[in-house]
Amino acid sequence: MYLSIINSAWIIAQIISGSIIAKSSFSGIYLLSALFMLLVCAIFALFLHDFKDPEYKKIPALETFISFIMNKNSLKIYFINLILKLFYVWMIIYTPIYLNQYLGFSWSQVGIIFSIMLLPFVVLEFPLGKLSDKMGEKKMLIFGFLIATLFTLIIPVISHQKLWIWAMVLFATRIGAAIIEIMSESYFFKTVNEKNADLISFFRNTTPVSYIIGPALAIPVLFIIPSFEYLFFVLGAILMFGFLISLRLKDVK
């Protein structure tokens, strides 16, 4: 439910962003983003001022890192989550550029495509989270990586400038990504509790780490083969690593 609520914000943002860019260029987007951040500050000040943290045990960062290394399943789910975040980074940075600059879609059309594309995160994650309690996360992770890999590899071979085709292909990639996201989160949080702040923080660093690794990987690809299409072939290969890791994962109760 938590992830579904968060992901609904991505859809709302895509719906309104295209028209805002068309009317006021990018300056309107940044202004609106700033206003939303002020709203966040207001919520913290008015409604969360009496929040009390549980008692956390202070553990050195090196000890946390070693505990992940020693626990093979925790390490595997960390890498699965990192691969998923790399998928997000490349899609967030390079797909809009590819659609707008190379295929000629307007920003308002890109907004429509992305709004449709992100629906699986809102619609699927809650029921899939319930389903994982019955059949385990491993099978679903394998299935999710297969779907995401297949449709990511289809992206570079599509040359048609048809909105519905791109919306459906990207929608399919997000079905796989939604499965991977909820299964990796479910798997990890079955192994920790609210007192394991160190392990949760380490697991959460996949997002900033991916934003460093993602562009760093893309730069040499674009230098060697200056074509956006090949980025998606490389991304498909990266997703295949996630599939292989999922095969070696052990389900937890």
C-alpha positions as CSV (number, residue, x, y, z in Angstrom):
1,M,0.0,0.0,0.0
2,Y,2.9,2.3,0.9
3,L,4.5,1.8,-2.5
4,S,1.2,2.1,-4.4
5,I,0.6,5.5,-2.8
6,I,4.1,6.7,-3.6
7,N,3.9,5.5,-7.2
8,S,0.6,7.3,-7.7
9,A,2.5,10.6,-7.4
10,W,4.6,9.6,-10.3
11,I,1.5,9.2,-12.5
12,I,0.0,12.5,-11.4
13,A,3.3,14.3,-12.1
14,Q,3.4,12.8,-15.6
15,I,-0.1,13.8,-16.3
16,I,0.4,17.5,-15.5
17,S,4.1,17.9,-16.4
18,G,3.6,17.7,-20.2
19,S,1.0,20.5,-20.4
20,I,3.0,22.7,-17.9
21,I,6.2,22.4,-20.1
22,A,4.2,23.2,-23.2
23,K,2.7,26.3,-21.6
24,S,5.6,27.7,-19.5
25,S,8.7,25.6,-20.5
26,F,10.8,23.9,-17.8
27,S,10.7,26.9,-15.5
28,G,7.1,26.1,-14.6
29,I,8.0,22.5,-13.6
30,Y,10.8,23.6,-11.2
31,L,8.5,26.3,-9.7
32,L,5.8,23.7,-9.1
33,S,8.3,21.3,-7.6
34,A,9.5,23.9,-5.2
35,L,5.9,24.5,-4.1
36,F,5.4,20.8,-3.4
37,M,8.6,20.8,-1.3
38,L,7.2,23.7,0.8
39,L,4.1,21.6,1.3
40,V,6.3,18.7,2.6
41,C,7.9,21.2,5.0
42,A,4.5,22.3,6.2
43,I,3.3,18.7,6.8
44,F,6.4,18.0,8.9
45,A,6.0,21.1,10.9
46,L,2.2,20.8,11.5
47,F,1.6,17.1,11.8
48,L,4.9,15.3,12.6
49,H,6.4,17.5,15.3
50,D,5.5,15.0,18.0
51,F,6.8,11.9,16.2
52,K,9.2,9.8,18.3
53,D,11.8,7.5,16.8
54,P,12.3,4.0,18.3
55,E,15.6,3.3,20.0
56,Y,18.2,2.5,17.4
57,K,21.3,0.5,18.1
58,K,24.3,2.4,16.7
59,I,26.3,0.1,14.5
60,P,29.5,1.1,12.6
61,A,29.1,1.3,8.8
62,L,31.8,-1.3,8.2
63,E,30.0,-3.8,10.5
64,T,26.8,-3.2,8.5
65,F,28.6,-3.8,5.2
66,I,30.2,-7.0,6.5
67,S,26.8,-8.3,7.7
68,F,25.5,-7.9,4.2
69,I,28.5,-9.6,2.7
70,M,28.1,-12.5,5.1
71,N,24.4,-13.0,4.5
72,K,24.2,-14.2,0.9
73,N,20.5,-13.8,0.5
74,S,20.6,-10.2,1.8
75,L,23.5,-9.4,-0.6
76,K,21.5,-11.0,-3.5
77,I,18.4,-9.0,-2.8
78,Y,20.6,-5.8,-2.5
79,F,22.0,-6.4,-6.0
80,I,18.5,-7.2,-7.4
81,N,17.3,-3.9,-6.0
82,L,20.4,-2.1,-7.3
83,I,19.8,-3.5,-10.8
84,L,16.1,-2.4,-10.6
85,K,17.2,1.2,-9.7
86,L,19.7,1.2,-12.5
87,F,16.8,0.3,-14.8
88,Y,14.9,3.3,-13.4
89,V,17.8,5.7,-13.8
90,W,18.4,4.8,-17.5
91,M,14.7,4.9,-18.2
92,I,14.2,8.2,-16.4
93,I,17.2,10.0,-18.0
94,Y,17.4,8.5,-21.5
95,T,13.9,7.4,-22.5
96,P,12.3,10.9,-22.5
97,I,15.3,12.2,-24.6
98,Y,15.0,9.3,-27.0
99,L,11.2,9.8,-27.4
100,N,11.5,13.6,-27.8
101,Q,14.7,14.2,-29.7
102,Y,15.0,11.0,-31.8
103,L,11.4,9.9,-32.4
104,G,9.8,13.4,-32.5
105,F,7.2,13.0,-29.7
106,S,6.1,16.3,-28.1
107,W,6.6,16.7,-24.3
108,S,2.8,16.5,-23.9
109,Q,2.8,13.2,-25.7
110,V,5.7,11.9,-23.6
111,G,3.6,12.8,-20.5
112,I,0.7,10.7,-21.8
113,I,3.0,7.8,-22.6
114,F,4.6,7.9,-19.2
115,S,1.3,8.2,-17.4
116,I,0.1,5.0,-19.0
117,M,3.5,3.4,-18.5
118,L,3.5,3.9,-14.8
119,L,0.0,2.4,-14.1
120,P,1.3,-1.1,-13.1
121,F,3.0,0.4,-10.1
122,V,-0.3,1.6,-8.7
123,V,-2.5,-1.2,-9.8
124,L,-0.3,-4.3,-9.3
125,E,1.9,-3.8,-6.3
126,F,-0.7,-4.2,-3.5
127,P,-2.2,-7.5,-4.8
128,L,1.2,-8.8,-5.8
129,G,2.5,-8.1,-2.3
130,K,-0.4,-10.1,-0.9
131,L,0.3,-12.9,-3.4
132,S,4.0,-13.1,-2.4
133,D,3.0,-14.2,1.1
134,K,1.4,-17.3,-0.4
135,M,3.8,-18.3,-3.1
136,G,7.1,-16.6,-2.2
137,E,9.1,-13.9,-3.8
138,K,11.6,-15.9,-5.8
139,K,9.2,-17.2,-8.6
140,M,7.7,-13.7,-9.0
141,L,11.2,-12.1,-9.2
142,I,12.2,-14.5,-12.0
143,F,9.0,-13.7,-13.9
144,G,9.4,-10.0,-13.4
145,F,12.9,-9.9,-14.7
146,L,11.9,-12.0,-17.8
147,I,9.1,-9.5,-18.6
148,A,11.3,-6.4,-18.0
149,T,14.2,-7.8,-20.0
150,L,12.1,-8.9,-23.0
151,F,10.3,-5.6,-23.5
152,T,13.4,-3.5,-22.8
153,L,15.1,-5.4,-25.7
154,I,12.1,-4.6,-27.9
155,I,12.5,-0.9,-27.4
156,P,15.4,-0.3,-29.8
157,V,13.8,-2.2,-32.6
158,I,10.7,-0.1,-32.7
159,S,10.8,2.7,-35.3
160,H,7.1,3.7,-35.5
161,Q,6.1,7.0,-34.1
162,K,2.8,5.7,-32.7
163,L,1.9,6.8,-29.2
164,W,-0.1,3.7,-28.3
165,I,2.7,1.3,-29.4
166,W,5.2,3.1,-27.2
167,A,2.8,3.4,-24.3
168,M,2.1,-0.4,-24.4
169,V,5.7,-1.5,-24.7
170,L,6.8,0.8,-21.9
171,F,3.8,-0.3,-19.9
172,A,4.9,-3.9,-20.3
173,T,8.4,-3.0,-19.0
174,R,6.8,-1.5,-15.9
175,I,4.8,-4.6,-15.3
176,G,8.1,-6.4,-14.9
177,A,9.6,-3.6,-12.9
178,A,6.6,-3.4,-10.5
179,I,6.9,-7.1,-9.8
180,I,10.6,-6.8,-9.1
181,E,10.1,-3.7,-6.9
182,I,7.4,-5.2,-4.6
183,M,9.1,-8.6,-4.4
184,S,12.5,-7.2,-3.5
185,E,10.9,-4.9,-0.9
186,S,8.8,-7.7,0.5
187,Y,11.7,-10.1,0.6
188,F,14.0,-7.6,2.4
189,F,11.5,-6.5,5.0
190,K,10.8,-10.1,5.9
191,T,14.4,-10.3,7.1
192,V,14.6,-7.0,9.2
193,N,12.5,-5.0,11.7
194,E,12.2,-1.3,12.7
195,K,15.3,-1.6,14.9
196,N,17.6,-2.6,12.0
197,A,18.1,1.0,10.8
198,D,21.6,0.3,9.7
199,L,20.5,-2.6,7.4
200,I,17.6,-0.6,6.0
201,S,19.8,2.5,5.4
202,F,22.3,0.3,3.5
203,F,19.6,-1.2,1.4
204,R,18.2,2.2,0.6
205,N,21.5,3.4,-0.7
206,T,20.8,1.6,-4.0
207,T,19.0,4.7,-5.2
208,P,21.9,7.2,-4.9
209,V,24.4,4.6,-5.9
210,S,22.4,3.8,-9.1
211,Y,22.3,7.5,-10.0
212,I,26.1,7.5,-9.9
213,I,26.7,4.1,-11.6
214,G,23.9,4.6,-14.3
215,P,25.3,7.6,-16.1
216,A,28.9,6.4,-15.6
217,L,28.0,3.2,-17.5
218,A,26.1,5.1,-20.2
219,I,28.9,7.5,-21.0
220,P,31.3,4.9,-22.4
221,V,28.5,3.2,-24.3
222,L,27.5,6.5,-26.0
223,F,31.2,7.3,-26.7
224,I,31.8,3.9,-28.4
225,I,28.5,3.7,-30.1
226,P,26.9,7.1,-30.3
227,S,23.3,5.9,-30.6
228,F,20.6,5.8,-27.9
229,E,19.2,2.5,-29.2
230,Y,22.2,0.5,-27.9
231,L,21.6,1.8,-24.4
232,F,18.5,-0.3,-24.2
233,F,20.4,-3.4,-25.4
234,V,22.9,-2.9,-22.6
235,L,20.1,-2.3,-20.1
236,G,18.5,-5.6,-21.2
237,A,21.8,-7.3,-20.5
238,I,22.0,-5.8,-17.1
239,L,18.5,-7.0,-16.3
240,M,19.6,-10.5,-17.3
241,F,22.0,-10.4,-14.4
242,G,19.1,-9.7,-12.1
243,F,17.3,-12.7,-13.6
244,L,20.4,-15.0,-12.9
245,I,20.6,-13.7,-9.4
246,S,16.9,-14.4,-8.8
247,L,17.5,-18.0,-9.8
248,R,19.9,-18.4,-7.0
249,L,17.8,-16.7,-4.4
250,K,16.3,-18.7,-1.5
251,D,12.7,-17.9,-0.4
252,V,12.1,-16.7,3.2
253,K,9.0,-17.2,5.3
